[in-house]
Amino acid sequence: MKRFLLPISLLAVILSTTMLQATAQQKSTPAKKQPSASTPSAIERDLDVFSDWVNDKLDRAEVGVRRELPRIKEDFERQSKRLDKAVDSLSSQSKREYSTQKKRYQNWESKQDSLDAAAREPETANTAQRRLLNETVTISKARANELPELYLHLLENTREQRRTWTQADWSAAGAVLERLNARYEQVREQLPLEERVRIRSWQAEFRTLEKARDVKDIMKE
C-alpha cells in the first residue's frame, strides 16, 4: 500500500497546478465582444431624433408656437441638411420614414405661416374697438358717466384674452385705451372722485399687464 502513496500525491499536485493555470489563463484573456446587430448607425439615430422632434412640434398648440416659428424653422433646416447629406446610408424603410416626416413638417409649417399671416392682418380701428368694448360707440362723444363701463369692458377683455394676443392685438387695445384716455381728460371733472380713482386704477392695470407681457417676451429670447 505505501508504494502507491507518492505517485498519487504527485498526480494530485500536477492536476491542481494545471487547473490553476487554466483558470488564470481564462481570467487574463479578455472575452471578445460580439457586435450587436441591433446597434443603430449614427444616421439612423439622427433620424430617430428628427422624427421625435417633428412629432413634438406637430403636437404643440398653434397659438403658442407662432412666436417660436423662426427658431423652429432654423432647427428643421439644420437637422434636415445633416440627414440629406447621408440619406443614402439609410435603409429603404428609414428613407420612407424620413420622407414622410419631412412632408408632415412642411405641411405643418405652411399652415403655421398662413395662420401667422392672418393674425398679422391689420384690424380696422372700429372693429377692434367694438370687439374690446363689447359695443359700438363713438368714444369722442361718450358721456362722462359712460366712461367707467367702457374702461371696465376693455380691462375685462384684456384680462381674459391677453395670453393669446399677438403684438397686433396689443396695439389695437392700446389704441382703444388712448381714445378712452383722451375723452376722459375732456370730461373727468364731471365724474365723482370715486369713479376717477377707479378709472386711474384700470389705466394702471392695463399698462402693468402690457409691461408683464414685454418682460415675458424678453425672458423667452
N, CA, C and O of each residue as an XYZ file, in Angstrom:
884
protein
N       0.815     -1.203      0.000
C       0.000      0.000      0.000
C       0.855      1.262      0.000
O       0.507      2.199     -0.718
N       1.888      1.347      0.712
C       2.743      2.528      0.832
C       3.385      2.902     -0.490
O       3.687      4.076     -0.705
N       3.611      1.923     -1.405
C       4.279      2.233     -2.669
C       3.438      3.131     -3.557
O       3.990      3.814     -4.419
N       2.091      3.159     -3.377
C       1.203      3.970     -4.232
C       0.932      5.372     -3.678
O       0.315      6.183     -4.368
N       1.370      5.678     -2.464
C       1.065      6.971     -1.860
C       1.774      8.102     -2.589
O       1.154      9.130     -2.860
N       3.043      7.948     -2.911
C       3.818      9.018     -3.533
C       3.328      9.351     -4.937
O       3.091     10.524     -5.227
N       3.170      8.378     -5.808
C       2.661      8.723     -7.156
C       1.304      9.401     -7.124
O       1.063     10.340     -7.883
N       0.413      8.938     -6.255
C      -0.926      9.557     -6.182
C      -0.816     10.995     -5.711
O      -1.522     11.864     -6.224
N       0.045     11.263     -4.757
C       0.233     12.638     -4.262
C       0.771     13.536     -5.366
O       0.315     14.667     -5.538
N       1.754     13.017     -6.118
C       2.310     13.811     -7.211
C       1.253     14.108     -8.271
O       1.182     15.214     -8.807
N       0.441     13.105     -8.558
C      -0.614     13.283     -9.558
C      -1.604     14.364     -9.124
O      -2.047     15.168     -9.944
N      -1.950     14.383     -7.841
C      -2.883     15.391     -7.315
C      -2.298     16.777     -7.428
O      -2.999     17.730     -7.769
N      -0.981     16.896     -7.135
C      -0.327     18.207     -7.225
C      -0.316     18.689     -8.662
O      -0.586     19.860     -8.931
N      -0.003     17.782     -9.594
C       0.060     18.149    -11.017
C      -1.309     18.598    -11.516
O      -1.426     19.607    -12.212
N      -2.340     17.841    -11.153
C      -3.692     18.189    -11.587
C      -4.123     19.545    -11.023
O      -4.737     20.354    -11.719
N      -3.790     19.777     -9.754
C      -4.155     21.033     -9.115
C      -3.474     22.210     -9.797
O      -4.091     23.245    -10.048
N      -2.166     22.029    -10.097
C      -1.407     23.095    -10.749
C      -1.959     23.400    -12.143
O      -2.077     24.557    -12.547
N      -2.291     22.334    -12.859
C      -2.835     22.503    -14.222
C      -4.151     23.264    -14.204
O      -4.377     24.132    -15.047
N      -5.022     22.947    -13.248
C      -6.309     23.616    -13.140
C      -6.139     25.091    -12.799
O      -6.833     25.943    -13.353
N      -5.210     25.396    -11.882
C      -4.964     26.787    -11.508
C      -4.454     27.596    -12.696
O      -4.858     28.740    -12.905
N      -3.548     26.973    -13.479
C      -3.007     27.668    -14.645
C      -4.094     27.942    -15.681
O      -4.130     29.008    -16.296
N      -4.968     26.974    -15.860
C      -6.049     27.145    -16.844
C      -7.009     28.245    -16.418
O      -7.472     29.041    -17.234
N      -7.298     28.272    -15.108
C      -8.185     29.314    -14.595
C      -7.582     30.692    -14.752
O      -8.261     31.642    -15.141
N      -6.301     30.792    -14.446
C      -5.612     32.080    -14.562
C      -5.579     32.548    -16.004
O      -5.734     33.736    -16.286
N      -5.374     31.592    -16.927
C      -5.325     31.959    -18.344
C      -6.684     32.465    -18.820
O      -6.771     33.405    -19.611
N      -7.748     31.821    -18.322
C      -9.093     32.266    -18.703
C      -9.381     33.682    -18.215
O      -9.994     34.477    -18.927
N      -8.934     33.997    -16.988
C      -9.159     35.325    -16.422
C      -8.365     36.386    -17.146
O      -8.836     37.510    -17.318
N      -7.150     36.036    -17.577
C      -6.275     37.032    -18.196
C      -6.625     37.274    -19.660
O      -6.191     38.269    -20.240
N      -7.417     36.362    -20.274
C      -7.776     36.525    -21.680
C      -9.122     37.222    -21.786
O     -10.137     36.618    -21.437
N      -9.178     38.448    -22.244
C     -10.457     39.176    -22.318
C     -11.394     38.531    -23.327
O     -10.982     38.067    -24.391
N     -12.662     38.519    -22.955
C     -13.671     37.942    -23.845
C     -13.916     38.887    -25.003
O     -13.999     40.102    -24.821
N     -14.030     38.327    -26.185
C     -14.276     39.133    -27.357
C     -15.743     39.525    -27.422
O     -16.620     38.667    -27.319
N     -16.021     40.832    -27.596
C     -17.390     41.330    -27.690
C     -17.901     41.145    -29.108
O     -17.256     41.530    -30.083
N     -19.060     40.553    -29.188
C     -19.682     40.373    -30.493
C     -20.470     41.627    -30.865
O     -21.206     42.151    -30.028
N     -20.341     42.112    -32.071
C     -21.103     43.305    -32.472
C     -22.598     43.029    -32.416
O     -23.059     41.957    -32.810
N     -23.340     43.996    -31.928
C     -24.792     43.845    -31.806
C     -25.454     44.224    -33.121
O     -25.227     45.300    -33.675
N     -26.275     43.307    -33.598
C     -26.954     43.565    -34.866
C     -27.982     44.675    -34.736
O     -28.401     45.250    -35.741
N     -28.408     44.996    -33.472
C     -29.448     45.999    -33.258
C     -28.897     47.395    -33.024
O     -29.674     48.339    -32.884
N     -27.570     47.557    -32.977
C     -26.983     48.870    -32.732
C     -27.192     49.771    -33.950
O     -26.711     49.451    -35.037
N     -27.913     50.909    -33.785
C     -28.208     51.759    -34.942
C     -26.989     52.564    -35.352
O     -26.141     52.890    -34.522
N     -26.907     52.878    -36.621
C     -25.824     53.736    -37.083
C     -26.107     55.161    -36.645
O     -27.202     55.469    -36.174
N     -25.103     56.043    -36.804
C     -25.269     57.440    -36.400
C     -26.397     58.104    -37.165
O     -27.166     58.874    -36.589
N     -26.507     57.818    -38.454
C     -27.539     58.455    -39.263
C     -28.928     57.955    -38.873
O     -29.898     58.711    -38.920
N     -29.024     56.688    -38.491
C     -30.312     56.152    -38.034
C     -30.721     56.808    -36.719
O     -31.901     57.082    -36.502
N     -29.750     57.060    -35.842
C     -30.046     57.754    -34.589
C     -30.506     59.182    -34.867
O     -31.428     59.684    -34.225
N     -29.846     59.840    -35.843
C     -30.267     61.193    -36.223
C     -31.703     61.199    -36.722
O     -32.466     62.123    -36.438
N     -32.063     60.162    -37.467
C     -33.434     60.066    -37.971
C     -34.420     59.893    -36.828
O     -35.501     60.481    -36.852
N     -34.066     59.100    -35.830
C     -34.938     58.928    -34.661
C     -35.148     60.259    -33.945
O     -36.267     60.598    -33.557
N     -34.065     61.006    -33.776
C     -34.159     62.311    -33.121
C     -35.043     63.251    -33.945
O     -35.879     63.971    -33.398
N     -34.849     63.234    -35.244
C     -35.633     64.096    -36.134
C     -37.123     63.744    -36.075
O     -37.970     64.636    -36.019
N     -37.440     62.457    -36.087
C     -38.835     62.020    -36.027
C     -39.485     62.453    -34.723
O     -40.620     62.929    -34.723
N     -38.774     62.292    -33.607
C     -39.303     62.730    -32.312
C     -39.518     64.242    -32.301
O     -40.502     64.738    -31.752
N     -38.595     64.955    -32.909
C     -38.692     66.421    -32.960
C     -39.923     66.847    -33.757
O     -40.672     67.718    -33.316
N     -40.140     66.243    -34.924
C     -41.305     66.583    -35.743
C     -42.596     66.268    -34.992
O     -43.522     67.079    -34.982
N     -42.660     65.105    -34.368
C     -43.867     64.730    -33.621
C     -44.153     65.723    -32.499
O     -45.306     66.072    -32.249
N     -43.107     66.169    -31.833
C     -43.288     67.136    -30.745
C     -43.846     68.452    -31.265
O     -44.756     69.019    -30.661
N     -43.314     68.942    -32.372
C     -43.769     70.225    -32.906
C     -45.210     70.141    -33.403
O     -45.982     71.080    -33.206
N     -45.581     69.046    -34.037
C     -46.933     68.920    -34.572
C     -47.973     68.749    -33.472
O     -49.161     68.985    -33.693
N     -47.526     68.337    -32.286
C     -48.451     68.160    -31.163
C     -48.679     69.438    -30.379
O     -49.563     69.483    -29.524
N     -47.904     70.475    -30.650
C     -47.980     71.688    -29.844
C     -49.135     72.575    -30.267
O     -49.586     72.527    -31.411
N     -49.608     73.386    -29.329
C     -50.722     74.295    -29.609
C     -50.294     75.342    -30.632
O     -49.177     75.856    -30.573
N     -51.179     75.651    -31.560
C     -50.844     76.562    -32.645
C     -50.551     77.970    -32.151
O     -49.625     78.619    -32.637
N     -51.335     78.448    -31.185
C     -51.147     79.822    -30.705
C     -49.782     79.991    -30.059
O     -49.087     80.973    -30.320
N     -49.396     79.047    -29.223
C     -48.145     79.173    -28.501
C     -46.908     79.001    -29.353
O     -45.823     79.420    -28.951
N     -47.043     78.393    -30.526
C     -45.866     78.082    -31.320
C     -45.503     79.192    -32.302
O     -44.383     79.202    -32.812
N     -46.400     80.115    -32.581
C     -46.138     81.124    -33.621
C     -44.926     81.983    -33.300
O     -44.134     82.310    -34.184
N     -44.785     82.345    -32.032
C     -43.657     83.198    -31.652
C     -42.326     82.468    -31.828
O     -41.301     83.108    -32.061
N     -42.328     81.144    -31.720
C     -41.101     80.359    -31.824
C     -40.835     79.868    -33.238
O     -39.834     79.191    -33.472
N     -41.707     80.193    -34.186
C     -41.605     79.634    -35.525
C     -40.263     79.906    -36.204
O     -39.724     78.987    -36.821
N     -39.691     81.113    -36.130
C     -38.380     81.315    -36.771
C     -37.305     80.366    -36.249
O     -36.522     79.830    -37.033
N     -37.261     80.154    -34.936
C     -36.256     79.237    -34.376
C     -36.548     77.795    -34.783
O     -35.623     77.029    -35.055
N     -37.824     77.422    -34.828
C     -38.199     76.066    -35.237
C     -37.765     75.810    -36.683
O     -37.268     74.732    -37.008
N     -37.955     76.805    -37.538
C     -37.533     76.656    -38.930
C     -36.025     76.439    -39.027
O     -35.559     75.625    -39.824
N     -35.274     77.164    -38.219
C     -33.819     77.005    -38.223
C     -33.428     75.600    -37.763
O     -32.522     74.991    -38.332
N     -34.105     75.089    -36.742
C     -33.829     73.738    -36.263
C     -34.117     72.706    -37.345
O     -33.356     71.756    -37.524
N     -35.222     72.896    -38.066
C     -35.563     71.960    -39.138
C     -34.492     71.968    -40.222
O     -34.058     70.907    -40.671
N     -34.065     73.145    -40.642
C     -33.044     73.248    -41.681
C     -31.756     72.563    -41.256
O     -31.129     71.854    -42.042
N     -31.367     72.780    -40.008
C     -30.122     72.188    -39.517
C     -30.203     70.660    -39.511
O     -29.281     69.989    -39.974
N     -31.291     70.114    -38.995
C     -31.419     68.659    -38.911
C     -31.603     68.017    -40.283
O     -31.009     66.977    -40.568
N     -32.411     68.625    -41.120
C     -32.677     68.028    -42.431
C     -31.439     68.067    -43.330
O     -31.226     67.143    -44.116
N     -30.621     69.118    -43.229
C     -29.400     69.179    -44.028
C     -28.447     68.046    -43.658
O     -27.826     67.434    -44.527
N     -28.340     67.777    -42.359
C     -27.449     66.695    -41.926
C     -27.949     65.343    -42.430
O     -27.156     64.496    -42.841
N     -29.260     65.146    -42.396
C     -29.817     63.881    -42.867
C     -29.741     63.772    -44.388
O     -29.489     62.689    -44.917
N     -29.954     64.874    -45.090
C     -29.892     64.848    -46.560
C     -28.511     64.415    -47.062
O     -28.398     63.706    -48.062
N     -27.469     64.850    -46.359
C     -26.111     64.525    -46.791
C     -25.805     63.036    -46.676
O     -24.965     62.515    -47.410
N     -26.478     62.352    -45.766
C     -26.187     60.935    -45.532
C     -27.400     60.047    -45.786
O     -27.476     58.929    -45.276
N     -28.344     60.545    -46.575
C     -29.591     59.797    -46.761
C     -29.351     58.442    -47.430
O     -30.108     57.499    -47.201
N     -28.310     58.339    -48.252
C     -28.020     57.067    -48.926
C     -27.613     55.970    -47.951
O     -27.644     54.789    -48.296
N     -27.233     56.354    -46.739
C     -26.842     55.372    -45.731
C     -28.049     54.766    -45.017
O     -27.905     53.794    -44.276
N     -29.217     55.323    -45.232
C     -30.425     54.828    -44.576
C     -30.972     53.619    -45.301
O     -30.773     53.453    -46.505
N     -31.659     52.782    -44.559
C     -32.344     51.647    -45.165
C     -33.547     52.156    -45.951
O     -33.941     53.314    -45.817
N     -34.123     51.291    -46.763
C     -35.288     51.690    -47.569
C     -36.442     52.135    -46.683
O     -37.136     53.104    -46.990
N     -36.641     51.420    -45.580
C     -37.712     51.773    -44.648
C     -37.444     53.128    -43.997
O     -38.354     53.942    -43.841
N     -36.189     53.361    -43.621
C     -35.835     54.631    -42.988
C     -35.955     55.797    -43.961
O     -36.343     56.899    -43.574
N     -35.620     55.551    -45.228
C     -35.779     56.605    -46.232
C     -37.242     57.010    -46.369
O     -37.562     58.192    -46.492
N     -38.129     56.008    -46.345
C     -39.556     56.311    -46.442
C     -40.025     57.097    -45.218
O     -40.824     58.026    -45.339
N     -39.524     56.719    -44.038
C     -39.903     57.432    -42.817
C     -39.409     58.877    -42.865
O     -40.134     59.799    -42.490
N     -38.185     59.066    -43.322
C     -37.628     60.418    -43.400
C     -38.454     61.292    -44.350
O     -38.777     62.439    -44.040
N     -38.787     60.726    -45.511
C     -39.587     61.464    -46.483
C     -40.953     61.834    -45.910
O     -41.442     62.943    -46.126
N     -41.566     60.904    -45.179
C     -42.876     61.156    -44.580
C     -42.807     62.247    -43.523
O     -43.656     63.137    -43.481
N     -41.777     62.174    -42.660
C     -41.636     63.160    -41.590
C     -41.349     64.550    -42.153
O     -41.866     65.541    -41.638
N     -40.538     64.634    -43.194
C     -40.272     65.934    -43.819
C     -41.555     66.536    -44.384
O     -41.826     67.724    -44.213
N     -42.338     65.702    -45.058
C     -43.585     66.185    -45.649
C     -44.555     66.640    -44.569
O     -45.215     67.667    -44.726
N     -44.649     65.887    -43.471
C     -45.537     66.268    -42.365
C     -45.142     67.627    -41.807
O     -45.987     68.493    -41.579
N     -43.822     67.799    -41.588
C     -43.360     69.066    -41.039
C     -43.629     70.212    -42.015
O     -44.104     71.270    -41.602
N     -43.337     70.022    -43.286
C     -43.502     71.092    -44.274
C     -44.964     71.513    -44.394
O     -45.259     72.699    -44.541
N     -45.874     70.554    -44.332
C     -47.307     70.895    -44.353
C     -47.689     71.697    -43.115
O     -48.448     72.663    -43.192
N     -47.143     71.274    -41.961
C     -47.426     71.974    -40.701
C     -46.869     73.395    -40.738
O     -47.537     74.340    -40.318
N     -45.641     73.542    -41.244
C     -45.027     74.869    -41.307
C     -45.820     75.787    -42.230
O     -46.011     76.964    -41.925
N     -46.279     75.255    -43.350
C     -47.075     76.056    -44.281
C     -48.366     76.539    -43.618
O     -48.794     77.676    -43.819
N     -48.976     75.661    -42.828
C     -50.201     76.046    -42.115
C     -49.905     77.139    -41.090
O     -50.669     78.095    -40.959
N     -48.793     76.995    -40.363
C     -48.426     77.994    -39.362
C     -48.157     79.346    -40.008
O     -48.531     80.385    -39.462
N     -47.509     79.334    -41.167
C     -47.244     80.592    -41.883
C     -48.551     81.271    -42.278
O     -48.675     82.492    -42.191
N     -49.525     80.470    -42.715
C     -50.824     81.040    -43.109
C     -51.547     81.632    -41.912
O     -52.122     82.717    -41.998
N     -51.516     80.913    -40.788
C     -52.161     81.411    -39.576
C     -51.494     82.689    -39.083
O     -52.160     83.628    -38.647
N     -50.160     82.707    -39.162
C     -49.425     83.881    -38.697
C     -49.727     85.092    -39.580
O     -49.870     86.210    -39.085
N     -49.821     84.859    -40.883
C     -50.135     85.956    -41.800
C     -51.531     86.509    -41.529
O     -51.750     87.720    -41.562
N     -52.478     85.596    -41.259
C     -53.844     86.034    -40.964
C     -53.890     86.829    -39.669
O     -54.616     87.817    -39.554
N     -53.093     86.379    -38.685
C     -53.084     87.070    -37.393
C     -52.495     88.475    -37.503
O     -52.824     89.363    -36.716
N     -51.619     88.660    -38.492
C     -50.971     89.959    -38.656
C     -51.751     90.917    -39.559
O     -51.349     92.067    -39.738
N     -52.857     90.451    -40.124
C     -53.668     91.337    -40.955
C     -54.173     92.485    -40.095
O     -54.735     92.257    -39.024
N     -53.979     93.711    -40.551
C     -54.408     94.853    -39.733
C     -55.917     94.873    -39.527
O     -56.690     94.751    -40.477
N     -56.312     95.026    -38.295
C     -57.722     95.107    -37.946
C     -58.123     96.578    -37.935
O     -57.386     97.419    -37.422
N     -59.289     96.892    -38.500
C     -59.708     98.284    -38.508
C     -59.904     98.759    -37.078
O     -60.259     97.985    -36.189
N     -59.667    100.041    -36.878
C     -59.778    100.599    -35.530
C     -61.178    100.407    -34.957
O     -61.332    100.099    -33.775
N     -62.191    100.588    -35.789
C     -63.556    100.453    -35.302
C     -63.899     99.012    -34.944
O     -64.612     98.760    -33.972
N     -63.384     98.056    -35.740
C     -63.625     96.642    -35.438
C     -62.979     96.262    -34.112
O     -63.599     95.597    -33.282
N     -61.731     96.687    -33.914
C     -61.027     96.395    -32.668
C     -61.751     97.024    -31.483
O     -61.904     96.400    -30.432
N     -62.186     98.238    -31.660
C     -62.883     98.937    -30.575
C     -64.184     98.220    -30.203
O     -64.495     98.063    -29.022
N     -64.932     97.791    -31.202
C     -66.194     97.090    -30.954
C     -65.934     95.755    -30.254
O     -66.691     95.357    -29.369
N     -64.868     95.070    -30.652
C     -64.533     93.783    -30.041
C     -64.116     93.934    -28.584
O     -64.462     93.102    -27.746
N     -63.378     94.986    -28.285
C     -62.825     95.151    -26.942
C     -63.789     95.833    -25.967
O     -63.688     95.646    -24.755
N     -64.717     96.618    -26.500
C     -65.652     97.337    -25.622
C     -67.030     96.682    -25.571
O     -67.906     97.108    -24.818
N     -67.212     95.626    -26.395
C     -68.475     94.878    -26.428
C     -69.651     95.698    -26.944
O     -70.803     95.325    -26.724
N     -69.384     96.794    -27.617
C     -70.466     97.614    -28.161
C     -69.902     98.624    -29.156
O     -68.701     98.894    -29.190
N     -70.803     99.167    -29.958
C     -70.418    100.211    -30.915
C     -70.665    101.575    -30.282
O     -71.783    101.907    -29.888
N     -69.599    102.350    -30.198
C     -69.716    103.647    -29.549
C     -68.697    104.605    -30.160
O     -67.592    104.201    -30.523
N     -69.072    105.861    -30.267
C     -68.127    106.898    -30.689
C     -67.510    107.477    -29.429
O     -68.129    108.292    -28.745
N     -66.288    107.055    -29.122
C     -65.665    107.415    -27.844
C     -65.523    108.930    -27.703
O     -65.676    109.464    -26.604
N     -65.239    109.614    -28.782
C     -65.027    111.069    -28.692
C     -66.292    111.821    -28.293
O     -66.239    112.994    -27.922
N     -67.445    111.123    -28.374
C     -68.707    111.752    -27.993
C     -69.356    111.084    -26.785
O     -70.489    111.408    -26.428
N     -68.635    110.145    -26.149
C     -69.190    109.421    -24.998
C     -69.413    110.366    -23.826
O     -68.614    111.270    -23.582
N     -70.501    110.149    -23.108
C     -70.783    110.947    -21.912
C     -69.868    110.519    -20.776
O     -69.375    109.391    -20.754
N     -69.649    111.407    -19.854
C     -68.750    111.137    -18.732
C     -69.184    109.894    -17.960
O     -68.339    109.082    -17.583
N     -70.485    109.730    -17.718
C     -70.951    108.599    -16.925
C     -70.889    107.266    -17.681
O     -71.119    106.208    -17.096
N     -70.577    107.321    -18.985
C     -70.422    106.089    -19.769
C     -68.985    105.554    -19.720
O     -68.752    104.373    -19.976
N     -68.053    106.401    -19.399
C     -66.649    106.005    -19.450
C     -66.266    104.878    -18.488
O     -65.543    103.973    -18.903
N     -66.712    104.882    -17.223
C     -66.317    103.785    -16.334
C     -66.658    102.403    -16.889
O     -65.849    101.483    -16.777
N     -67.836    102.243    -17.483
C     -68.225    100.946    -18.035
C     -67.379    100.582    -19.256
O     -67.035     99.416    -19.451
N     -67.047    101.572    -20.068
C     -66.207    101.311    -21.240
C     -64.801    100.867    -20.818
O     -64.245     99.921    -21.376
N     -64.243    101.557    -19.836
C     -62.934    101.141    -19.309
C     -63.004     99.712    -18.746
O     -62.097     98.907    -18.959
N     -64.084     99.417    -18.031
C     -64.223     98.098    -17.423
C     -64.271     97.010    -18.489
O     -63.635     95.968    -18.330
N     -65.015     97.233    -19.576
C     -65.079     96.251    -20.659
C     -63.693     96.009    -21.267
O     -63.309     94.869    -21.532
N     -62.957     97.091    -21.480
C     -61.614     96.957    -22.040
C     -60.723     96.116    -21.131
O     -60.004     95.236    -21.603
N     -60.772     96.388    -19.828
C     -59.917     95.642    -18.904
C     -60.341     94.185    -18.784
O     -59.488     93.300    -18.706
N     -61.646     93.921    -18.769
C     -62.117     92.537    -18.673
C     -61.663     91.717    -19.886
O     -61.216     90.579    -19.740
N     -61.781     92.298    -21.075
C     -61.338     91.586    -22.278
C     -59.823     91.401    -22.299
O     -59.319     90.378    -22.763
N     -59.111     92.392    -21.795
C     -57.650     92.271    -21.726
C     -57.250     91.145    -20.788
O     -56.386     90.336    -21.128
N     -57.860     91.082    -19.623
C     -57.533     90.025    -18.664
C     -57.815     88.632    -19.233
O     -57.029     87.705    -19.039
N     -58.929     88.496    -19.926
C     -59.361     87.189    -20.415
C     -58.597     86.730    -21.657
O     -58.353     85.535    -21.826
N     -58.220     87.662    -22.519
C     -57.691     87.296    -23.831
C     -56.186     87.497    -23.991
O     -55.609     87.012    -24.965
N     -55.545     88.188    -23.076
C     -54.164     88.640    -23.281
C     -53.168     87.500    -23.522
O     -52.168     87.698    -24.212
N     -53.428     86.303    -22.960
C     -52.457     85.207    -23.106
C     -52.344     84.712    -24.540
O     -51.359     84.066    -24.897
N     -53.339     85.006    -25.362
C     -53.285     84.580    -26.761
C     -53.103     85.753    -27.716
O     -53.155     85.571    -28.933
N     -52.894     86.939    -27.190
C     -52.779     88.123    -28.036
C     -51.444     88.179    -28.767
O     -50.398     87.812    -28.230
N     -51.512     88.642    -29.991
C     -50.312     88.961    -30.761
C     -49.948     90.422    -30.513
O     -50.654     91.137    -29.802
N     -48.850     90.851    -31.102
C     -48.463     92.254    -30.985
C     -49.536     93.162    -31.585
O     -49.784     94.256    -31.078
N     -50.173     92.702    -32.669
C     -51.236     93.496    -33.294
C     -52.420     93.675    -32.351
O     -53.030     94.743    -32.312
N     -52.746     92.629    -31.590
C     -53.848     92.720    -30.630
C     -53.536     93.741    -29.534
O     -54.390     94.539    -29.149
N     -52.300     93.698    -29.042
C     -51.915     94.654    -28.008
C     -51.922     96.086    -28.542
O     -52.309     97.018    -27.837
N     -51.499     96.249    -29.775
C     -51.510     97.588    -30.379
C     -52.936     98.112    -30.500
O     -53.199     99.285    -30.235
N     -53.857     97.230    -30.904
C     -55.260     97.632    -31.037
C     -55.841     98.023    -29.685
O     -56.537     99.031    -29.564
N     -55.550     97.217    -28.673
C     -56.056     97.515    -27.337
C     -55.472     98.817    -26.808
O     -56.172     99.601    -26.167
N     -54.195     99.048    -27.073
C     -53.561    100.282    -26.636
C     -54.168    101.504    -27.302
O     -54.302    102.561    -26.685
N     -54.539    101.346    -28.587
C     -55.161    102.464    -29.298
C     -56.530    102.799    -28.709
O     -56.897    103.969    -28.599
N     -57.288    101.753    -28.328
C     -58.595    101.983    -27.703
C     -58.417    102.678    -26.360
O     -59.169    103.591    -26.019
N     -57.428    102.244    -25.608
C     -57.165    102.876    -24.321
C     -56.831    104.357    -24.499
O     -57.302    105.198    -23.735
N     -56.029    104.668    -25.497
C     -55.667    106.065    -25.733
C     -56.898    106.905    -26.083
O     -57.002    108.059    -25.669
N     -57.818    106.330    -26.838
C     -59.053    107.056    -27.160
C     -59.868    107.323    -25.891
O     -60.395    108.417    -25.689
N     -59.954    106.297    -25.046
C     -60.687    106.478    -23.791
C     -60.009    107.538    -22.917
O     -60.672    108.385    -22.320
N     -58.685    107.472    -22.857
C     -57.957    108.430    -22.020
C     -58.144    109.870    -22.515
O     -58.269    110.804    -21.723
N     -58.160    110.024    -23.848
C     -58.348    111.373    -24.409
C     -59.721    111.925    -24.039
O     -59.849    113.093    -23.671
N     -60.751    111.076    -24.141
C     -62.090    111.534    -23.772
C     -62.198    111.765    -22.272
O     -62.870    112.695    -21.826
N     -61.532    110.914    -21.498
C     -61.554    111.064    -20.038
C     -60.991    112.431    -19.618
O     -61.549    113.087    -18.739
N     -59.905    112.849    -20.238
C     -59.304    114.132    -19.890
C     -60.245    115.292    -20.190
O     -60.180    116.338    -19.544
N     -61.107    115.103    -21.161
C     -62.046    116.163    -21.522
C     -63.213    116.287    -20.537
O     -63.730    117.381    -20.312
N     -63.622    115.154    -19.953
C     -64.859    115.173    -19.144
C     -64.641    114.720    -17.705
O     -65.611    114.551    -16.967
N     -63.410    114.522    -17.293
C     -63.179    113.930    -15.970
C     -63.718    114.786    -14.819
O     -64.065    114.250    -13.767
N     -63.793    116.099    -15.004
C     -64.309    116.941    -13.934
C     -65.793    116.698    -13.688
O     -66.329    117.103    -12.656
N     -66.451    116.045    -14.622
C     -67.866    115.736    -14.462
C     -68.094    114.438    -13.684
O     -69.230    114.089    -13.362
N     -67.015    113.737    -13.392
C     -67.116    112.455    -12.684
C     -66.818    112.636    -11.205
O     -65.982    113.464    -10.842
N     -67.489    111.873    -10.341
C     -67.162    111.932     -8.915
C     -65.774    111.358     -8.667
O     -65.246    110.608     -9.489
N     -65.199    111.709     -7.546
C     -63.840    111.276     -7.217
C     -63.715    109.758     -7.228
O     -62.708    109.220     -7.690
N     -64.714    109.078     -6.732
C     -64.662    107.607     -6.678
C     -64.502    107.009     -8.074
O     -63.717    106.078     -8.253
N     -65.223    107.522     -9.057
C     -65.132    106.998    -10.421
C     -63.774    107.338    -11.038
O     -63.212    106.538    -11.788
N     -63.251    108.515    -10.724
C     -61.943    108.886    -11.260
C     -60.840    107.980    -10.718
O     -59.904    107.618    -11.432
N     -60.971    107.623     -9.435
C     -59.985    106.713     -8.834
C     -60.050    105.349     -9.500
O     -59.011    104.744     -9.763
N     -61.251    104.852     -9.777
C     -61.418    103.558    -10.433
C     -60.811    103.571    -11.830
O     -60.127    102.628    -12.228
N     -61.064    104.636    -12.564
C     -60.525    104.734    -13.920
C     -59.003    104.781    -13.885
O     -58.342    104.143    -14.705
N     -58.449    105.527    -12.947
C     -56.990    105.580    -12.811
C     -56.410    104.197    -12.520
O     -55.350    103.844    -13.036
N     -57.099    103.427    -11.704
C     -56.606    102.087    -11.368
C     -56.655    101.167    -12.592
O     -55.766    100.336    -12.776
N     -57.704    101.314    -13.439
C     -57.791    100.497    -14.649
C     -56.733    100.887    -15.672
O     -56.172    100.032    -16.357
N     -56.468    102.183    -15.768
C     -55.401    102.628    -16.668
C     -54.060    102.014    -16.258
O     -53.296    101.535    -17.096
N     -53.795    102.039    -14.957
C     -52.537    101.493    -14.447
C     -52.475     99.976    -14.637
O     -51.414     99.438    -14.955
N     -53.597     99.288    -14.446
C     -53.614     97.830    -14.597
C     -53.309     97.428    -16.038
O     -52.556     96.486    -16.283
N     -53.904     98.156    -16.989
C     -53.639     97.830    -18.400
C     -52.146     97.945    -18.697
O     -51.570     97.055    -19.322
N     -51.522     99.021    -18.259
C     -50.103     99.211    -18.527
C     -49.256     98.146    -17.827
O     -48.224     97.721    -18.346
N     -49.701     97.724    -16.650
C     -48.977     96.670    -15.931
C     -49.031     95.357    -16.703
O     -48.014     94.677    -16.835
N     -50.204     94.994    -17.211
C     -50.347     93.770    -17.995
C     -49.524     93.848    -19.278
O     -48.918     92.862    -19.698
N     -49.508     95.015    -19.886
C     -48.739     95.200    -21.114
C     -47.240     95.052    -20.846
O     -46.528     94.421    -21.627
N     -46.765     95.629    -19.749
C     -45.350     95.519    -19.415
C     -44.976     94.088    -19.035
O     -43.879     93.629    -19.354
N     -45.879     93.383    -18.355
C     -45.621     91.990    -17.982
C     -45.455     91.139    -19.233
O     -44.630     90.225    -19.264
N     -46.218     91.431    -20.236
C     -46.103     90.711    -21.499
C     -44.749     90.979    -22.145
O     -44.124     90.058    -22.670
N     -44.288     92.228    -22.114
C     -42.989     92.579    -22.687
C     -41.845     91.874    -21.967
O     -40.907     91.387    -22.600
N     -41.929     91.823    -20.638
C     -40.891     91.148    -19.845
C     -40.868     89.666    -20.165
O     -39.797     89.068    -20.263
N     -42.039     89.067    -20.329
C     -42.114     87.642    -20.660
C     -41.462     87.365    -22.001
O     -40.774     86.357    -22.161
N     -41.669     88.250    -22.968
C     -41.059     88.089    -24.281
C     -39.538     88.142    -24.188
O     -38.840     87.361    -24.836
N     -39.029     89.069    -23.377
C     -37.568     89.199    -23.217
C     -36.989     87.944    -22.582
O     -35.919     87.488    -22.987
N     -37.676     87.376    -21.595
C     -37.180     86.174    -20.921
C     -37.135     84.985    -21.861
O     -36.305     84.093    -21.690
N     -38.017     84.960    -22.851
C     -38.059     83.843    -23.793
C     -36.925     83.918    -24.803
O     -36.485     82.896    -25.329
N     -36.457     85.117    -25.071
C     -35.440     85.295    -26.104
C     -34.061     84.841    -25.624
O     -33.089     84.922    -26.374
